[in-house]
Amino acid sequence: MSADSQGVANESLMAEISAFLSRLPDKCAFGVLLLMWVALFHFLGNSTLGYVDTPSLFGWMDYSYSNRADDEHGYFVPLLVLLILWWKKDELESTPKRVWVGGLLLLFIAIALHLVGFQVQQARISIVAFYSGIYALMGVVWGPHWLRATFFPWFLFAFAVPLGALSDNFSQPLRVVATDVTVVIAKIVLGLQVIQEGTSILDPDGKYSYEVSAACSGLRSLTAVLALSFVFGFLWFKQWWKRGFMVLMAFPLAVASNVVRLTMIIIAADIFGQEAGTFVHDNAILSLIPYLPALAGLFVLGWLLDLKPREQRDDKRQVRLRRKRRKLKGRWPYVARRSHG
């Protein structure tokens, strides 16, 4: 894409955003309330000063995201939510909007939640309160219909809560499962003579040895695949059982992704030695390959869940055609007569 076309695309996007905001009622009131809410959490958001010396909740979040690799995705959650909201902009624009007093109850709950988190020095509770409060402010300004339309994107902010040391409770079982499955594949499928000692995989001749540490537990894979399954499920399906099934399948798909990565490391080490396995482990591009089975699995599951009997598909196609013809007849009678003729 040339620089001129890039500039035109950027101008077009900015024009779309400006047009959308211009049609949004009471945006100035929401902006003022949002600034006040952000200021509260910036100046009185964090009471755990022993970890990072700042009263700002955002400073604590930055410290937590940058301190553990398993929590780095928190930086990108707001961008993901904004992208989905932009994708739903037509639905949001047509949503009935009104000032809703009931949103104040949600706001009071968010304030109480923050007070609890501040008092017990649990910044994670305050993070939940912060995003819940913004959700409540949208309800106050634009009403309950807006909240229903934005519930799913806003729910993704749950992934913005850093787990920190709490992730150890999840990583240990994941490490054990990944190690067990990798050793079974190495022995039975690949015919490799490997030895398992807890979460360590060793070559009997001492050619290589790897410890499936907490960083290699697959927690990052689980978080990424779980977030993708939420996005796929809620955007692809309307039925709640299908959405729930997609979310549940994130767990075996994430384990499968980590097993693929560990198996790649073992194969490289068995053929070329420990350094080759370490290269596969450390290489950023090769580390992305295990995500491909998970993505493929989500697409296949979505396709299978979306399959319908041929008669049902034909009936829906006929309904869509009739609606299209009625629309044409109402707007362009001549064209509608030609389409029947």
TORKOL-4160 file (C-alpha; in steps of 0.2 Angstrom, whole numbers, padded with zeros to 4 digits, m for minus):
341
<pt num="1" X="0000" Y="0000" Z="0000"/>
<pt num="2" X="0007" Y="0017" Z="m0005"/>
<pt num="3" X="0009" Y="0032" Z="0007"/>
<pt num="4" X="m0005" Y="0041" Z="m0002"/>
<pt num="5" X="m0017" Y="0026" Z="m0001"/>
<pt num="6" X="m0012" Y="0024" Z="0017"/>
<pt num="7" X="m0016" Y="0042" Z="0021"/>
<pt num="8" X="m0033" Y="0041" Z="0012"/>
<pt num="9" X="m0038" Y="0025" Z="0022"/>
<pt num="10" X="m0033" Y="0034" Z="0038"/>
<pt num="11" X="m0043" Y="0049" Z="0034"/>
<pt num="12" X="m0058" Y="0038" Z="0029"/>
<pt num="13" X="m0057" Y="0029" Z="0046"/>
<pt num="14" X="m0056" Y="0045" Z="0055"/>
<pt num="15" X="m0071" Y="0052" Z="0046"/>
<pt num="16" X="m0081" Y="0036" Z="0050"/>
<pt num="17" X="m0076" Y="0038" Z="0069"/>
<pt num="18" X="m0081" Y="0056" Z="0068"/>
<pt num="19" X="m0097" Y="0053" Z="0060"/>
<pt num="20" X="m0101" Y="0039" Z="0073"/>
<pt num="21" X="m0097" Y="0050" Z="0088"/>
<pt num="22" X="m0107" Y="0065" Z="0080"/>
<pt num="23" X="m0123" Y="0054" Z="0080"/>
<pt num="24" X="m0120" Y="0048" Z="0098"/>
<pt num="25" X="m0131" Y="0057" Z="0111"/>
<pt num="26" X="m0124" Y="0064" Z="0127"/>
<pt num="27" X="m0106" Y="0060" Z="0123"/>
<pt num="28" X="m0100" Y="0075" Z="0132"/>
<pt num="29" X="m0109" Y="0070" Z="0148"/>
<pt num="30" X="m0101" Y="0053" Z="0146"/>
<pt num="31" X="m0084" Y="0060" Z="0143"/>
<pt num="32" X="m0085" Y="0071" Z="0159"/>
<pt num="33" X="m0090" Y="0056" Z="0169"/>
<pt num="34" X="m0077" Y="0045" Z="0162"/>
<pt num="35" X="m0063" Y="0058" Z="0166"/>
<pt num="36" X="m0069" Y="0059" Z="0184"/>
<pt num="37" X="m0069" Y="0040" Z="0185"/>
<pt num="38" X="m0052" Y="0038" Z="0178"/>
<pt num="39" X="m0046" Y="0052" Z="0190"/>
<pt num="40" X="m0052" Y="0043" Z="0205"/>
<pt num="41" X="m0043" Y="0027" Z="0200"/>
<pt num="42" X="m0027" Y="0037" Z="0196"/>
<pt num="43" X="m0026" Y="0046" Z="0212"/>
<pt num="44" X="m0034" Y="0034" Z="0224"/>
<pt num="45" X="m0033" Y="0017" Z="0214"/>
<pt num="46" X="m0019" Y="0008" Z="0223"/>
<pt num="47" X="m0016" Y="0005" Z="0241"/>
<pt num="48" X="m0002" Y="m0009" Z="0239"/>
<pt num="49" X="0012" Y="0003" Z="0239"/>
<pt num="50" X="0024" Y="m0010" Z="0245"/>
<pt num="51" X="0024" Y="m0018" Z="0227"/>
<pt num="52" X="0025" Y="m0002" Z="0217"/>
<pt num="53" X="0026" Y="0015" Z="0224"/>
<pt num="54" X="0011" Y="0024" Z="0216"/>
<pt num="55" X="m0007" Y="0028" Z="0221"/>
<pt num="56" X="m0012" Y="0025" Z="0203"/>
<pt num="57" X="m0021" Y="0009" Z="0198"/>
<pt num="58" X="m0014" Y="0011" Z="0181"/>
<pt num="59" X="0003" Y="0011" Z="0187"/>
<pt num="60" X="0000" Y="m0005" Z="0197"/>
<pt num="61" X="m0007" Y="m0013" Z="0181"/>
<pt num="62" X="0008" Y="m0008" Z="0171"/>
<pt num="63" X="0019" Y="m0015" Z="0184"/>
<pt num="64" X="0010" Y="m0032" Z="0184"/>
<pt num="65" X="0009" Y="m0033" Z="0165"/>
<pt num="66" X="0027" Y="m0030" Z="0163"/>
<pt num="67" X="0033" Y="m0041" Z="0178"/>
<pt num="68" X="0026" Y="m0057" Z="0172"/>
<pt num="69" X="0025" Y="m0064" Z="0154"/>
<pt num="70" X="0009" Y="m0073" Z="0157"/>
<pt num="71" X="0000" Y="m0056" Z="0160"/>
<pt num="72" X="0007" Y="m0046" Z="0146"/>
<pt num="73" X="m0009" Y="m0049" Z="0136"/>
<pt num="74" X="m0017" Y="m0036" Z="0147"/>
<pt num="75" X="m0010" Y="m0022" Z="0137"/>
<pt num="76" X="m0020" Y="m0028" Z="0122"/>
<pt num="77" X="m0037" Y="m0031" Z="0130"/>
<pt num="78" X="m0043" Y="m0013" Z="0129"/>
<pt num="79" X="m0038" Y="m0013" Z="0110"/>
<pt num="80" X="m0048" Y="m0029" Z="0107"/>
<pt num="81" X="m0063" Y="m0023" Z="0116"/>
<pt num="82" X="m0063" Y="m0007" Z="0105"/>
<pt num="83" X="m0061" Y="m0016" Z="0089"/>
<pt num="84" X="m0076" Y="m0027" Z="0093"/>
<pt num="85" X="m0086" Y="m0012" Z="0098"/>
<pt num="86" X="m0081" Y="m0004" Z="0082"/>
<pt num="87" X="m0086" Y="m0020" Z="0072"/>
<pt num="88" X="m0103" Y="m0018" Z="0081"/>
<pt num="89" X="m0105" Y="0000" Z="0077"/>
<pt num="90" X="m0120" Y="m0002" Z="0066"/>
<pt num="91" X="m0129" Y="m0012" Z="0080"/>
<pt num="92" X="m0124" Y="0001" Z="0093"/>
<pt num="93" X="m0130" Y="0015" Z="0082"/>
<pt num="94" X="m0147" Y="0008" Z="0080"/>
<pt num="95" X="m0149" Y="0003" Z="0098"/>
<pt num="96" X="m0162" Y="0014" Z="0108"/>
<pt num="97" X="m0153" Y="0026" Z="0120"/>
<pt num="98" X="m0160" Y="0035" Z="0135"/>
<pt num="99" X="m0154" Y="0041" Z="0152"/>
<pt num="100" X="m0156" Y="0026" Z="0164"/>
<pt num="101" X="m0157" Y="0029" Z="0183"/>
<pt num="102" X="m0155" Y="0010" Z="0185"/>
<pt num="103" X="m0137" Y="0012" Z="0180"/>
<pt num="104" X="m0133" Y="0022" Z="0196"/>
<pt num="105" X="m0136" Y="0005" Z="0206"/>
<pt num="106" X="m0122" Y="m0003" Z="0195"/>
<pt num="107" X="m0111" Y="0012" Z="0198"/>
<pt num="108" X="m0113" Y="0011" Z="0217"/>
<pt num="109" X="m0109" Y="m0008" Z="0216"/>
<pt num="110" X="m0093" Y="m0003" Z="0207"/>
<pt num="111" X="m0089" Y="0010" Z="0220"/>
<pt num="112" X="m0092" Y="m0002" Z="0234"/>
<pt num="113" X="m0081" Y="m0015" Z="0225"/>
<pt num="114" X="m0067" Y="m0003" Z="0224"/>
<pt num="115" X="m0068" Y="0002" Z="0242"/>
<pt num="116" X="m0067" Y="m0016" Z="0247"/>
<pt num="117" X="m0052" Y="m0019" Z="0235"/>
<pt num="118" X="m0043" Y="m0003" Z="0242"/>
<pt num="119" X="m0046" Y="m0008" Z="0260"/>
<pt num="120" X="m0040" Y="m0026" Z="0259"/>
<pt num="121" X="m0026" Y="m0020" Z="0247"/>
<pt num="122" X="m0032" Y="m0031" Z="0232"/>
<pt num="123" X="m0029" Y="m0021" Z="0217"/>
<pt num="124" X="m0036" Y="m0035" Z="0206"/>
<pt num="125" X="m0053" Y="m0031" Z="0214"/>
<pt num="126" X="m0051" Y="m0013" Z="0210"/>
<pt num="127" X="m0048" Y="m0017" Z="0192"/>
<pt num="128" X="m0064" Y="m0026" Z="0191"/>
<pt num="129" X="m0072" Y="m0011" Z="0199"/>
<pt num="130" X="m0064" Y="0001" Z="0187"/>
<pt num="131" X="m0071" Y="m0008" Z="0171"/>
<pt num="132" X="m0088" Y="m0012" Z="0179"/>
<pt num="133" X="m0089" Y="0007" Z="0183"/>
<pt num="134" X="m0086" Y="0012" Z="0165"/>
<pt num="135" X="m0100" Y="m0001" Z="0160"/>
<pt num="136" X="m0111" Y="0007" Z="0173"/>
<pt num="137" X="m0108" Y="0024" Z="0167"/>
<pt num="138" X="m0113" Y="0019" Z="0149"/>
<pt num="139" X="m0129" Y="0012" Z="0156"/>
<pt num="140" X="m0133" Y="0028" Z="0165"/>
<pt num="141" X="m0130" Y="0039" Z="0149"/>
<pt num="142" X="m0136" Y="0027" Z="0136"/>
<pt num="143" X="m0148" Y="0015" Z="0145"/>
<pt num="144" X="m0150" Y="m0004" Z="0147"/>
<pt num="145" X="m0152" Y="m0008" Z="0128"/>
<pt num="146" X="m0134" Y="m0002" Z="0126"/>
<pt num="147" X="m0128" Y="m0012" Z="0141"/>
<pt num="148" X="m0135" Y="m0028" Z="0133"/>
<pt num="149" X="m0127" Y="m0024" Z="0116"/>
<pt num="150" X="m0110" Y="m0021" Z="0124"/>
<pt num="151" X="m0110" Y="m0035" Z="0137"/>
<pt num="152" X="m0100" Y="m0047" Z="0128"/>
<pt num="153" X="m0086" Y="m0035" Z="0122"/>
<pt num="154" X="m0085" Y="m0028" Z="0140"/>
<pt num="155" X="m0084" Y="m0045" Z="0148"/>
<pt num="156" X="m0067" Y="m0048" Z="0139"/>
<pt num="157" X="m0060" Y="m0035" Z="0151"/>
<pt num="158" X="m0059" Y="m0050" Z="0163"/>
<pt num="159" X="m0043" Y="m0055" Z="0154"/>
<pt num="160" X="m0036" Y="m0038" Z="0159"/>
<pt num="161" X="m0035" Y="m0044" Z="0177"/>
<pt num="162" X="m0017" Y="m0050" Z="0180"/>
<pt num="163" X="m0016" Y="m0066" Z="0189"/>
<pt num="164" X="0002" Y="m0064" Z="0195"/>
<pt num="165" X="0007" Y="m0077" Z="0208"/>
<pt num="166" X="m0011" Y="m0084" Z="0207"/>
<pt num="167" X="m0006" Y="m0092" Z="0190"/>
<pt num="168" X="0004" Y="m0105" Z="0199"/>
<pt num="169" X="m0012" Y="m0114" Z="0205"/>
<pt num="170" X="m0016" Y="m0116" Z="0186"/>
<pt num="171" X="0001" Y="m0119" Z="0179"/>
<pt num="172" X="0006" Y="m0134" Z="0189"/>
<pt num="173" X="m0009" Y="m0145" Z="0183"/>
<pt num="174" X="m0006" Y="m0139" Z="0165"/>
<pt num="175" X="0013" Y="m0143" Z="0166"/>
<pt num="176" X="0009" Y="m0161" Z="0172"/>
<pt num="177" X="m0004" Y="m0164" Z="0158"/>
<pt num="178" X="0007" Y="m0157" Z="0144"/>
<pt num="179" X="0022" Y="m0167" Z="0150"/>
<pt num="180" X="0012" Y="m0183" Z="0151"/>
<pt num="181" X="0004" Y="m0181" Z="0134"/>
<pt num="182" X="0021" Y="m0176" Z="0126"/>
<pt num="183" X="0030" Y="m0191" Z="0133"/>
<pt num="184" X="0016" Y="m0203" Z="0127"/>
<pt num="185" X="0017" Y="m0196" Z="0109"/>
<pt num="186" X="0036" Y="m0196" Z="0109"/>
<pt num="187" X="0036" Y="m0215" Z="0115"/>
<pt num="188" X="0021" Y="m0222" Z="0106"/>
<pt num="189" X="0019" Y="m0211" Z="0090"/>
<pt num="190" X="0037" Y="m0206" Z="0087"/>
<pt num="191" X="0046" Y="m0221" Z="0094"/>
<pt num="192" X="0058" Y="m0210" Z="0105"/>
<pt num="193" X="0066" Y="m0217" Z="0121"/>
<pt num="194" X="0063" Y="m0203" Z="0133"/>
<pt num="195" X="0062" Y="m0203" Z="0152"/>
<pt num="196" X="0049" Y="m0193" Z="0162"/>
<pt num="197" X="0054" Y="m0187" Z="0179"/>
<pt num="198" X="0039" Y="m0177" Z="0186"/>
<pt num="199" X="0038" Y="m0162" Z="0173"/>
<pt num="200" X="0056" Y="m0166" Z="0166"/>
<pt num="201" X="0059" Y="m0175" Z="0150"/>
<pt num="202" X="0076" Y="m0183" Z="0147"/>
<pt num="203" X="0085" Y="m0193" Z="0134"/>
<pt num="204" X="0092" Y="m0209" Z="0142"/>
<pt num="205" X="0109" Y="m0206" Z="0134"/>
<pt num="206" X="0110" Y="m0189" Z="0141"/>
<pt num="207" X="0108" Y="m0180" Z="0124"/>
<pt num="208" X="0096" Y="m0168" Z="0131"/>
<pt num="209" X="0085" Y="m0164" Z="0146"/>
<pt num="210" X="0071" Y="m0151" Z="0147"/>
<pt num="211" X="0061" Y="m0146" Z="0162"/>
<pt num="212" X="0043" Y="m0140" Z="0158"/>
<pt num="213" X="0043" Y="m0125" Z="0169"/>
<pt num="214" X="0029" Y="m0114" Z="0174"/>
<pt num="215" X="0033" Y="m0102" Z="0159"/>
<pt num="216" X="0031" Y="m0118" Z="0148"/>
<pt num="217" X="0015" Y="m0124" Z="0156"/>
<pt num="218" X="0004" Y="m0117" Z="0142"/>
<pt num="219" X="m0005" Y="m0104" Z="0153"/>
<pt num="220" X="m0001" Y="m0091" Z="0140"/>
<pt num="221" X="m0008" Y="m0103" Z="0126"/>
<pt num="222" X="m0024" Y="m0106" Z="0137"/>
<pt num="223" X="m0027" Y="m0087" Z="0140"/>
<pt num="224" X="m0025" Y="m0083" Z="0121"/>
<pt num="225" X="m0036" Y="m0098" Z="0115"/>
<pt num="226" X="m0049" Y="m0095" Z="0129"/>
<pt num="227" X="m0050" Y="m0076" Z="0123"/>
<pt num="228" X="m0051" Y="m0082" Z="0105"/>
<pt num="229" X="m0065" Y="m0095" Z="0109"/>
<pt num="230" X="m0075" Y="m0081" Z="0118"/>
<pt num="231" X="m0073" Y="m0070" Z="0103"/>
<pt num="232" X="m0077" Y="m0084" Z="0090"/>
<pt num="233" X="m0092" Y="m0091" Z="0101"/>
<pt num="234" X="m0101" Y="m0074" Z="0104"/>
<pt num="235" X="m0098" Y="m0067" Z="0087"/>
<pt num="236" X="m0102" Y="m0083" Z="0077"/>
<pt num="237" X="m0117" Y="m0090" Z="0087"/>
<pt num="238" X="m0133" Y="m0084" Z="0096"/>
<pt num="239" X="m0137" Y="m0100" Z="0105"/>
<pt num="240" X="m0129" Y="m0100" Z="0123"/>
<pt num="241" X="m0125" Y="m0118" Z="0123"/>
<pt num="242" X="m0114" Y="m0116" Z="0107"/>
<pt num="243" X="m0105" Y="m0102" Z="0114"/>
<pt num="244" X="m0102" Y="m0112" Z="0130"/>
<pt num="245" X="m0096" Y="m0127" Z="0120"/>
<pt num="246" X="m0083" Y="m0116" Z="0111"/>
<pt num="247" X="m0077" Y="m0109" Z="0127"/>
<pt num="248" X="m0075" Y="m0126" Z="0135"/>
<pt num="249" X="m0066" Y="m0133" Z="0120"/>
<pt num="250" X="m0052" Y="m0119" Z="0123"/>
<pt num="251" X="m0045" Y="m0130" Z="0137"/>
<pt num="252" X="m0041" Y="m0146" Z="0126"/>
<pt num="253" X="m0036" Y="m0135" Z="0111"/>
<pt num="254" X="m0024" Y="m0125" Z="0122"/>
<pt num="255" X="m0016" Y="m0141" Z="0129"/>
<pt num="256" X="m0014" Y="m0148" Z="0112"/>
<pt num="257" X="m0005" Y="m0132" Z="0106"/>
<pt num="258" X="0007" Y="m0133" Z="0121"/>
<pt num="259" X="0010" Y="m0152" Z="0117"/>
<pt num="260" X="0014" Y="m0148" Z="0099"/>
<pt num="261" X="0027" Y="m0135" Z="0105"/>
<pt num="262" X="0035" Y="m0147" Z="0117"/>
<pt num="263" X="0035" Y="m0161" Z="0104"/>
<pt num="264" X="0044" Y="m0149" Z="0091"/>
<pt num="265" X="0057" Y="m0146" Z="0104"/>
<pt num="266" X="0060" Y="m0165" Z="0108"/>
<pt num="267" X="0061" Y="m0169" Z="0090"/>
<pt num="268" X="0073" Y="m0155" Z="0086"/>
<pt num="269" X="0084" Y="m0160" Z="0101"/>
<pt num="270" X="0083" Y="m0179" Z="0097"/>
<pt num="271" X="0089" Y="m0176" Z="0079"/>
<pt num="272" X="0102" Y="m0161" Z="0082"/>
<pt num="273" X="0105" Y="m0160" Z="0100"/>
<pt num="274" X="0101" Y="m0149" Z="0115"/>
<pt num="275" X="0105" Y="m0133" Z="0107"/>
<pt num="276" X="0093" Y="m0136" Z="0092"/>
<pt num="277" X="0079" Y="m0139" Z="0105"/>
<pt num="278" X="0083" Y="m0124" Z="0114"/>
<pt num="279" X="0083" Y="m0114" Z="0098"/>
<pt num="280" X="0065" Y="m0120" Z="0094"/>
<pt num="281" X="0060" Y="m0116" Z="0112"/>
<pt num="282" X="0067" Y="m0098" Z="0111"/>
<pt num="283" X="0063" Y="m0093" Z="0093"/>
<pt num="284" X="0048" Y="m0081" Z="0092"/>
<pt num="285" X="0042" Y="m0087" Z="0075"/>
<pt num="286" X="0043" Y="m0105" Z="0079"/>
<pt num="287" X="0033" Y="m0102" Z="0095"/>
<pt num="288" X="0018" Y="m0096" Z="0085"/>
<pt num="289" X="0017" Y="m0112" Z="0075"/>
<pt num="290" X="0008" Y="m0122" Z="0090"/>
<pt num="291" X="m0006" Y="m0109" Z="0089"/>
<pt num="292" X="m0011" Y="m0115" Z="0072"/>
<pt num="293" X="m0019" Y="m0131" Z="0077"/>
<pt num="294" X="m0029" Y="m0121" Z="0090"/>
<pt num="295" X="m0035" Y="m0109" Z="0077"/>
<pt num="296" X="m0039" Y="m0123" Z="0065"/>
<pt num="297" X="m0049" Y="m0132" Z="0079"/>
<pt num="298" X="m0059" Y="m0117" Z="0083"/>
<pt num="299" X="m0064" Y="m0114" Z="0064"/>
<pt num="300" X="m0068" Y="m0133" Z="0062"/>
<pt num="301" X="m0079" Y="m0133" Z="0078"/>
<pt num="302" X="m0087" Y="m0117" Z="0073"/>
<pt num="303" X="m0091" Y="m0124" Z="0056"/>
<pt num="304" X="m0097" Y="m0141" Z="0063"/>
<pt num="305" X="m0109" Y="m0132" Z="0075"/>
<pt num="306" X="m0115" Y="m0121" Z="0061"/>
<pt num="307" X="m0120" Y="m0135" Z="0050"/>
<pt num="308" X="m0139" Y="m0137" Z="0047"/>
<pt num="309" X="m0149" Y="m0150" Z="0038"/>
<pt num="310" X="m0150" Y="m0146" Z="0019"/>
<pt num="311" X="m0169" Y="m0143" Z="0020"/>
<pt num="312" X="m0167" Y="m0130" Z="0034"/>
<pt num="313" X="m0154" Y="m0121" Z="0024"/>
<pt num="314" X="m0165" Y="m0121" Z="0009"/>
<pt num="315" X="m0180" Y="m0114" Z="0019"/>
<pt num="316" X="m0169" Y="m0100" Z="0026"/>
<pt num="317" X="m0162" Y="m0096" Z="0009"/>
<pt num="318" X="m0180" Y="m0094" Z="0002"/>
<pt num="319" X="m0185" Y="m0083" Z="0017"/>
<pt num="320" X="m0170" Y="m0072" Z="0013"/>
<pt num="321" X="m0175" Y="m0071" Z="m0005"/>
<pt num="322" X="m0193" Y="m0066" Z="m0001"/>
<pt num="323" X="m0187" Y="m0053" Z="0011"/>
<pt num="324" X="m0176" Y="m0046" Z="m0003"/>
<pt num="325" X="m0189" Y="m0046" Z="m0016"/>
<pt num="326" X="m0201" Y="m0037" Z="m0004"/>
<pt num="327" X="m0188" Y="m0024" Z="m0001"/>
<pt num="328" X="m0185" Y="m0021" Z="m0019"/>
<pt num="329" X="m0203" Y="m0020" Z="m0022"/>
<pt num="330" X="m0205" Y="m0006" Z="m0009"/>
<pt num="331" X="m0190" Y="0004" Z="m0016"/>
<pt num="332" X="m0189" Y="0000" Z="m0034"/>
<pt num="333" X="m0206" Y="m0007" Z="m0041"/>
<pt num="334" X="m0199" Y="m0008" Z="m0059"/>
<pt num="335" X="m0184" Y="m0018" Z="m0053"/>
<pt num="336" X="m0195" Y="m0030" Z="m0043"/>
<pt num="337" X="m0206" Y="m0033" Z="m0058"/>
<pt num="338" X="m0191" Y="m0037" Z="m0069"/>
<pt num="339" X="m0184" Y="m0049" Z="m0055"/>
<pt num="340" X="m0201" Y="m0059" Z="m0056"/>
<pt num="341" X="m0202" Y="m0058" Z="m0074"/>
